[in-house]
């Protein structure tokens, strides 16, 4: 026979375990739903960057580079053209090992640099070293190897 104290402790433990399981399952469901929505919003026509990705990119650059409204408008127009051209070039990427896309991206970056003030160019260069879009790569290993297979160290962590 189980004493009342033991029975109470077992019931309390069971409630605690059920609470952990329910909380974990709820958190998992919420995260999955958010990730699915993010991916759905980030994919444009033909699998290219969607409006959500371009908006996030502009917000990051505006904040990190202190862009004024004229610069923001010009750079956003550049990125819109870039998205269309990148999709077209992406289709031929496998045939030519990505060279046309790299050339196009360099041209796009040069256009962005032409809009920036000199103090903003160096910060843009620092952001560009971390990848095409400032922030962590969207999947592990994306920036570990260059076009010739040379090894690049991972990008430094963002400042606190």
C-alpha positions as CSV (number, residue, x, y, z in Angstrom):
1,X,0.0,0.0,0.0
2,X,1.3,3.5,-0.9
3,X,1.3,6.1,1.7
4,X,-0.6,9.4,1.1
5,X,2.6,11.4,1.0
6,X,4.1,9.1,-1.6
7,X,0.9,9.2,-3.6
8,X,0.9,13.0,-3.5
9,X,4.5,13.1,-4.6
10,X,3.8,10.8,-7.5
11,X,0.8,12.8,-8.6
12,X,2.9,16.0,-8.4
13,X,5.7,14.4,-10.3
14,X,3.3,13.2,-13.0
15,X,1.8,16.7,-13.3
16,X,5.2,18.2,-13.6
17,X,6.3,15.7,-16.4
18,X,3.0,16.3,-18.3
19,X,3.6,20.0,-18.1
20,X,7.1,19.7,-19.5
21,X,5.8,17.5,-22.3
22,X,2.9,19.8,-23.1
23,X,5.1,23.0,-23.0
24,X,7.8,21.4,-25.2
25,X,5.3,20.2,-27.8
26,X,3.6,23.6,-27.9
27,X,6.9,25.4,-28.3
28,X,7.9,23.0,-31.1
29,X,4.6,23.5,-32.9
30,X,5.0,27.3,-32.7
31,X,8.5,27.3,-34.0
32,X,7.6,24.9,-36.9
33,X,4.7,27.2,-37.8
34,X,6.9,30.3,-37.8
35,X,9.6,28.6,-39.8
36,X,7.1,27.4,-42.4
37,X,5.7,30.9,-42.7
38,X,9.2,32.4,-43.0
39,X,10.1,30.0,-45.8
40,X,6.8,30.5,-47.6
41,X,7.4,34.3,-47.5
42,X,11.0,34.1,-48.4
43,X,10.6,32.2,-51.7
44,X,9.8,34.3,-54.7
45,X,8.9,33.3,-58.2
46,X,11.1,30.5,-59.4
47,X,12.6,29.9,-56.0
48,X,14.5,33.2,-55.7
49,X,14.5,35.6,-52.8
50,X,11.0,36.7,-51.9
51,X,9.7,40.0,-50.6
52,X,10.3,39.1,-47.0
53,X,14.0,38.3,-47.6
54,X,14.5,41.6,-49.5
55,X,12.7,43.6,-46.8
56,X,14.9,42.1,-44.1
57,X,18.0,42.7,-46.1
58,X,17.0,46.4,-46.6
59,X,16.2,46.8,-42.8
60,X,19.6,45.4,-41.9
61,X,21.5,47.6,-44.4
62,X,19.5,50.7,-43.4
63,X,20.3,50.2,-39.7
64,X,23.9,49.0,-40.0
65,X,24.9,51.6,-42.6
66,X,22.7,54.5,-41.5
67,X,21.2,54.9,-45.0
68,X,19.3,58.0,-45.8
69,X,15.9,57.7,-47.6
70,X,17.4,58.5,-51.0
71,X,20.1,55.8,-50.6
72,X,17.5,53.4,-49.3
73,X,15.3,53.9,-52.3
74,X,18.1,53.5,-54.8
75,X,19.6,50.4,-53.2
76,X,16.1,48.8,-52.9
77,X,15.7,49.4,-56.7
78,X,19.1,47.8,-57.3
79,X,18.0,44.8,-55.2
80,X,14.8,44.5,-57.1
81,X,16.6,44.3,-60.4
82,X,19.2,42.0,-58.8
83,X,16.4,39.5,-57.8
84,X,15.1,39.3,-61.4
85,X,18.5,39.0,-62.9
86,X,19.8,36.5,-60.3
87,X,16.9,34.2,-61.0
88,X,17.6,34.3,-64.7
89,X,21.3,33.7,-64.1
90,X,20.7,31.1,-61.5
91,X,19.1,28.9,-64.2
92,X,22.4,28.7,-66.0
93,X,24.5,28.5,-62.9
94,X,25.1,24.7,-63.0
95,X,26.1,24.9,-66.6
96,X,28.8,27.4,-66.1
97,X,29.7,26.7,-62.4
98,X,28.1,29.9,-61.2
99,X,30.5,32.4,-62.9
100,X,27.7,34.5,-64.5
101,X,26.0,34.8,-61.2
102,X,29.2,35.8,-59.4
103,X,29.9,38.4,-62.0
104,X,26.4,39.8,-61.7
105,X,26.6,39.9,-57.9
106,X,29.9,41.8,-58.1
107,X,28.3,44.3,-60.5
108,X,25.3,44.7,-58.1
109,X,27.7,45.2,-55.1
110,X,29.6,47.8,-57.1
111,X,26.4,49.7,-57.8
112,X,25.5,49.6,-54.1
113,X,29.0,50.9,-53.2
114,X,28.5,53.8,-55.7
115,X,25.4,55.0,-53.8
116,X,27.1,54.8,-50.3
117,X,29.2,57.5,-48.6
118,X,32.9,56.6,-48.0
119,X,32.3,55.8,-44.3
120,X,29.5,53.5,-45.3
121,X,31.5,51.6,-47.9
122,X,33.9,50.1,-45.3
123,X,31.0,49.0,-43.2
124,X,29.4,47.5,-46.2
125,X,32.6,45.6,-47.0
126,X,32.7,44.2,-43.5
127,X,29.1,43.0,-43.9
128,X,29.8,41.6,-47.3
129,X,32.7,39.5,-45.9
130,X,30.1,37.5,-43.9
131,X,28.2,36.6,-47.0
132,X,25.8,38.0,-49.6
133,X,23.2,38.9,-47.0
134,X,24.5,40.2,-43.7
135,X,24.0,37.7,-40.9
136,X,24.6,34.0,-40.4
137,X,24.4,31.8,-43.5
138,X,21.0,30.3,-44.0
139,X,22.4,26.8,-43.8
140,X,25.6,25.4,-42.3
141,X,28.7,25.2,-44.4
142,X,27.6,27.8,-47.0
143,X,30.7,29.9,-46.7
144,X,33.3,27.3,-45.8
145,X,34.8,26.9,-49.3
146,X,35.5,29.4,-52.1
147,X,35.0,28.9,-55.8
148,X,38.4,27.1,-56.1
149,X,37.7,24.9,-53.1
150,X,39.9,26.9,-50.8
151,X,38.9,26.8,-47.1
152,X,37.6,30.0,-45.5
153,X,37.2,30.3,-41.8
154,X,33.6,30.8,-40.5
155,X,32.5,34.4,-40.2
156,X,33.1,36.1,-36.8
157,X,30.2,36.3,-34.4
158,X,28.2,39.5,-34.4
159,X,29.3,42.1,-31.9
160,X,27.3,42.2,-28.6
